[in-house]
Amino acid sequence: MPLPRTRGTALRQRLAELRGPSVPPRALDARALAALAANPGCRRRALLDGAGVDKAALAGALGAPSAFGQSQFAFMRGNAFEARVKADGGAELLRLVREKLDPTADAPEGALVPDLAAAGPEGRAARTALALRAATEARGWALLDHPMLALDVAGSPAFLEPDAVVVHPDGSWTVVEIKSFPLLDGSADPAKVGAAARQSAVYVLALEEVAERLTPAPVVRHRILLVCPKDFSNLPTASPVDVRKQRAVTRRQLARLTRIDEIADALPEGTCFAPDLPQEELQAAVESVPATYAPECLAACELAFHCRDRAREQGAVAALGRSLRAELGGLTTVDDILAAAHGTAGHPDDPAVAALRRAARLRAEALAGREGAVCP
């Protein structure tokens, strides 16, 4: 649900102040949303992404630059492959959609390819909604090339741009994700397919919000089409991917996010994340927002190196992994763990404390046995 006009305007002004008066907002894309949904407890990322802060520039200004991101070569290769897939009005793309997802439908000849140009992301999102409505009512094939979708994230709108959305003759909608990694003998790297599925699940959620505003509401298919190069060639092939699980997880995790305005209201007056500020001032601004670091952040967030350094300085158990953090209960630092293991802290009835003390005892016995052993 969109924010009331006065409240939404005030929030946008507040986020612009946090970003810096002369700093343009960085768009929040589906990849960033999927990563945010994987770590919904991180208020720092939620606020910075919601405010449109360039986290890569911020990390560099903090002295902890990240290598996270796509190489220029991979970016160019992906664009070239996508252009080939969508050539001739998307004829090959529509053929793959029909072959893999809708084989009983008529051949996609003369498919509608609407013009989605408009001013600004809000205008493009409105134009996309109109085009989807018209294509659904026409009951024919339609290809929407780089449509713009809006999704409410913690009270702030995020504008998303999938590679393509296809409208089927029965009025249903399919998300198409085009990637440059290969499908070898019909299968691909599971990690890359999983990342594409999580990204596509965000698009499905955004499409469902558009569909809910239409009467009757069209069906948004939960099987997206992943289009990749075939084997070691540049020829496109495709595979359906069921994203129902990723969609459910992402929806639940996004719903858990604290509202961005609540996080912003808790900050000290004058807080700003503009990368041209002095490093000490930036350090204070970043540390004023709580973070939830985990090793998985290294593959998904530009600020991960900075947060890892701070977690290590504080002796936080989370820096060692979420599974270990979950097993240790209320013991949140390495000092707490050592004190509990040595019997100077913690309640003996606590299962985590009891396990640590038993492990410390076994270690001491093993070391004592090794010292008492006689070498042949």
C-alpha positions in Angstrom: 0.0 0.0 0.0 1.5 3.4 -0.9 2.3 5.9 1.8 -0.1 8.9 2.3 1.1 11.8 0.3 2.3 14.0 3.1 4.0 11.1 5.0 5.6 9.8 1.8 6.9 13.3 0.9 8.4 13.7 4.3 10.1 10.3 4.2 11.6 11.1 0.7 13.0 14.3 2.0 14.4 12.6 5.1 16.1 9.9 2.9 17.5 12.6 0.6 19.1 14.3 3.6 20.6 11.0 4.7 21.9 10.4 1.2 23.3 13.8 0.8 21.7 16.9 -0.8 23.7 16.6 -4.1 23.9 12.8 -4.3 21.4 11.1 -6.7 19.6 8.0 -5.4 20.9 4.6 -6.4 18.1 2.4 -7.6 17.2 -0.6 -5.5 17.1 -3.6 -7.9 15.8 -7.1 -7.5 19.3 -8.6 -6.7 19.7 -6.2 -3.8 16.2 -6.9 -2.6 16.8 -10.6 -2.7 20.0 -10.1 -0.6 18.1 -7.8 1.8 15.4 -10.4 2.2 18.1 -13.0 3.1 19.2 -10.8 6.0 16.1 -8.9 7.2 17.5 -8.2 10.6 20.1 -5.8 9.2 18.8 -2.4 9.7 21.9 -0.8 8.3 21.3 -2.4 4.8 17.6 -1.7 4.9 18.1 2.0 5.6 21.0 2.5 3.1 19.2 0.6 0.3 15.9 2.4 1.1 17.7 5.8 1.0 19.4 5.0 -2.3 22.9 5.3 -0.8 25.7 4.0 -3.1 27.2 1.4 -0.7 30.2 0.8 -2.9 31.2 4.5 -2.8 30.5 4.5 1.0 32.6 1.4 1.6 35.5 3.0 -0.3 35.2 6.2 1.7 35.3 4.2 4.9 38.6 2.6 3.8 37.0 -0.9 3.3 36.4 -1.2 -0.5 34.5 -4.2 -1.7 35.2 -6.3 -4.8 31.5 -7.2 -4.8 29.8 -6.7 -8.2 29.8 -7.8 -11.8 32.8 -7.4 -14.0 32.6 -5.1 -17.1 33.3 -8.0 -19.4 30.5 -10.1 -17.9 28.2 -7.0 -18.1 28.9 -6.5 -21.8 28.6 -10.2 -22.6 25.2 -10.3 -20.8 24.0 -7.3 -22.8 25.1 -8.8 -26.1 23.4 -12.1 -25.3 20.2 -10.4 -24.2 20.1 -8.4 -27.4 20.4 -11.6 -29.4 17.5 -13.3 -27.5 15.2 -10.3 -28.1 16.1 -9.7 -31.7 13.3 -9.5 -34.3 10.7 -8.4 -31.9 11.5 -11.2 -29.4 10.5 -13.9 -31.8 13.0 -16.4 -30.4 12.2 -15.5 -26.8 8.5 -16.0 -27.4 9.1 -19.3 -29.2 11.0 -20.5 -26.1 8.2 -19.4 -23.8 5.6 -21.3 -25.8 7.8 -24.4 -26.1 8.7 -24.6 -22.4 5.7 -23.2 -20.7 2.6 -23.1 -23.0 3.0 -25.7 -25.8 -0.8 -25.9 -26.5 -1.1 -22.2 -27.2 -1.2 -20.8 -30.7 2.2 -19.8 -32.3 3.3 -16.3 -31.1 3.1 -14.7 -34.5 2.5 -10.9 -34.6 2.9 -10.6 -30.9 2.3 -7.2 -29.3 5.5 -5.4 -28.2 4.2 -2.2 -26.5 6.3 0.9 -26.1 7.0 1.4 -22.3 8.8 4.7 -22.5 7.8 7.3 -19.9 9.3 10.0 -17.7 10.9 8.7 -14.5 10.4 5.4 -12.8 6.9 6.3 -11.5 5.8 7.1 -15.1 7.3 3.9 -16.5 5.7 1.8 -13.8 2.3 3.4 -14.6 2.9 2.8 -18.3 3.8 -0.8 -17.7 0.6 -1.4 -15.7 -1.5 0.1 -18.6 0.4 -2.1 -21.1 -0.2 -5.2 -19.0 -3.9 -4.4 -18.7 -4.2 -3.9 -22.5 -2.3 -7.0 -23.4 -4.3 -9.1 -21.0 -7.6 -7.9 -22.4 -6.4 -8.5 -26.0 -6.0 -12.3 -25.3 -2.9 -12.7 -27.4 0.9 -13.0 -27.0 2.7 -9.9 -25.8 6.3 -9.1 -24.9 7.1 -6.4 -22.4 10.8 -5.5 -22.8 12.3 -4.2 -19.6 9.0 -3.2 -17.9 9.1 -1.2 -14.7 7.5 -2.6 -11.6 7.0 -1.1 -8.2 7.2 -3.0 -4.9 6.6 -1.6 -1.4 9.6 -2.4 0.8 9.4 -1.4 4.4 7.2 1.5 3.6 9.4 2.8 0.7 8.7 2.1 -3.0 11.4 0.1 -4.9 11.3 0.2 -8.7 12.3 -3.0 -10.4 13.2 -3.8 -14.0 12.9 -7.5 -15.1 14.5 -8.5 -18.4 11.1 -9.3 -19.8 7.5 -10.2 -18.9 5.4 -12.2 -21.4 1.6 -12.2 -21.5 0.1 -15.5 -22.7 -3.0 -15.8 -24.8 -4.9 -17.0 -21.7 -4.1 -13.7 -19.9 -1.5 -15.1 -17.5 1.9 -13.5 -17.0 5.4 -15.0 -17.0 8.7 -13.4 -15.8 11.6 -14.1 -18.1 15.2 -13.9 -16.7 18.1 -13.8 -19.2 21.5 -14.8 -17.9 24.9 -15.2 -19.7 26.0 -18.3 -17.8 25.6 -21.5 -19.9 23.1 -24.4 -19.6 25.3 -27.5 -20.1 23.3 -30.5 -21.2 20.2 -28.8 -19.9 21.6 -27.9 -16.4 23.6 -25.0 -15.0 25.5 -24.1 -11.9 23.0 -24.6 -9.0 24.3 -21.5 -7.1 23.7 -19.3 -10.1 20.3 -20.8 -10.8 19.4 -20.3 -7.2 20.4 -16.6 -7.3 18.4 -16.1 -10.5 15.4 -17.8 -8.9 15.6 -15.5 -5.8 15.9 -12.5 -8.1 12.9 -13.6 -10.2 10.8 -14.2 -7.1 11.1 -10.5 -6.3 9.7 -9.7 -9.8 6.9 -12.2 -9.3 5.9 -10.4 -6.1 5.9 -7.0 -7.8 3.9 -8.4 -10.7 1.3 -9.8 -8.2 0.8 -6.3 -6.8 0.0 -5.1 -10.3 -2.3 -8.0 -11.0 -4.2 -7.4 -7.7 -5.3 -4.0 -9.0 -7.0 -5.5 -12.1 -10.5 -7.1 -12.2 -10.4 -10.0 -12.7 -6.8 -10.4 -11.4 -4.6 -12.2 -14.0 -2.6 -15.2 -12.9 1.1 -14.5 -12.3 2.8 -17.8 -13.1 5.2 -19.1 -10.5 7.3 -20.9 -13.1 9.6 -18.3 -14.6 11.7 -19.0 -17.7 15.4 -18.9 -17.4 17.1 -18.2 -20.7 20.8 -18.9 -21.1 23.4 -19.8 -23.8 23.3 -23.4 -24.9 26.4 -25.4 -23.9 29.5 -23.4 -25.2 27.7 -21.5 -28.0 25.8 -18.2 -28.0 22.6 -19.9 -29.0 19.7 -19.3 -26.5 18.1 -22.1 -24.7 15.7 -22.1 -21.8 14.6 -23.9 -18.7 11.5 -23.4 -16.5 12.3 -22.7 -12.8 9.6 -23.0 -10.1 10.1 -20.0 -7.7 7.2 -20.7 -5.3 9.6 -21.5 -2.5 11.8 -18.4 -3.1 8.7 -16.3 -3.5 7.3 -17.4 -0.1 10.6 -16.9 1.7 11.2 -13.5 0.1 7.6 -12.3 0.9 8.0 -13.4 4.5 11.4 -11.9 5.0 10.4 -8.5 3.4 7.4 -8.4 5.7 9.8 -8.7 8.7 11.8 -5.6 7.7 11.4 -2.7 10.1 9.9 0.3 8.4 12.6 2.6 7.0 11.0 5.7 8.6 11.3 4.1 12.0 15.0 3.4 11.5 15.5 6.9 10.2 13.7 8.5 13.1 16.0 6.7 15.6 19.2 8.3 14.1 21.0 11.3 15.6 20.1 14.7 14.1 22.3 15.6 11.1 23.2 12.0 10.2 24.4 11.8 6.6 26.1 9.1 4.4 27.4 11.3 1.6 30.8 9.7 0.6 32.6 13.1 0.4 32.2 13.6 4.1 35.3 13.2 6.4 35.9 9.5 7.2 35.4 10.0 11.0 32.0 11.5 10.4 31.0 8.7 8.0 32.2 6.1 10.6 29.9 7.7 13.2 27.0 7.8 10.8 27.3 4.2 9.8 27.9 2.9 13.3 24.7 4.7 14.4 22.6 2.2 12.5 22.7 -1.4 13.9 24.0 -4.1 11.5 23.6 -7.9 11.5 26.7 -9.2 9.9 27.2 -12.8 8.7 29.8 -14.3 6.5 27.2 -14.7 3.7 27.2 -10.9 3.4 30.6 -11.0 1.7 28.8 -12.3 -1.5 25.9 -9.9 -1.3 26.8 -6.5 0.2 29.3 -3.8 -0.6 29.7 -2.9 3.1 30.5 -6.5 4.1 34.3 -5.9 4.7 33.6 -2.9 6.9 30.9 -4.8 8.9 33.2 -7.8 9.2 36.0 -5.7 10.6 33.7 -4.2 13.2 32.2 -7.6 14.2 35.7 -9.0 14.7 36.8 -6.0 16.8 33.8 -6.5 19.0 34.4 -10.3 19.2 30.9 -11.0 17.8 30.0 -14.6 17.4 27.9 -13.7 14.3 31.2 -13.2 12.4 31.8 -17.0 12.7 28.5 -17.9 11.0 24.7 -17.9 11.6 24.5 -21.5 12.6 27.1 -21.2 15.3 25.4 -18.0 16.6 22.1 -19.8 16.8 23.5 -22.7 18.8 25.1 -20.4 21.4 21.9 -18.7 22.5 22.6 -15.7 24.7 26.4 -15.9 24.3 27.0 -13.2 21.8 30.7 -12.6 22.0 33.9 -14.7 22.0 34.7 -13.4 25.6 31.3 -14.7 26.7 32.0 -18.1 25.2 35.4 -18.4 26.9 34.1 -17.3 30.2 31.2 -19.8 30.0 33.6 -22.6 29.0 35.9 -21.9 31.9 33.1 -21.7 34.5 33.3 -18.0 35.3 30.1 -17.0 33.6 26.8 -18.5 32.4 24.3 -20.8 34.1 25.2 -24.5 34.2 21.6 -25.4 33.3 22.0 -23.5 30.0 22.5 -26.2 27.3 25.0 -24.0 25.4 27.0 -23.4 28.6 26.9 -27.1 29.6 28.2 -28.1 26.1 31.0 -25.5 26.2 32.1 -26.7 29.7 32.1 -30.3 28.6 34.1 -29.4 25.5 36.6 -27.5 27.6 36.9 -30.4 30.0 37.5 -32.9 27.2 40.1 -30.7 25.6 41.9 -30.3 28.9 41.9 -34.1 29.4 43.1 -34.7 25.8 46.0 -32.2 26.3 46.9 -33.7 29.6 47.0 -37.2 28.1 49.2 -36.0 25.2 51.7 -34.4 27.6 51.8 -37.6 29.7 52.4 -39.9 26.8 55.8 -41.4 26.4 57.4 -41.2 23.0 58.8 -44.5 21.7 
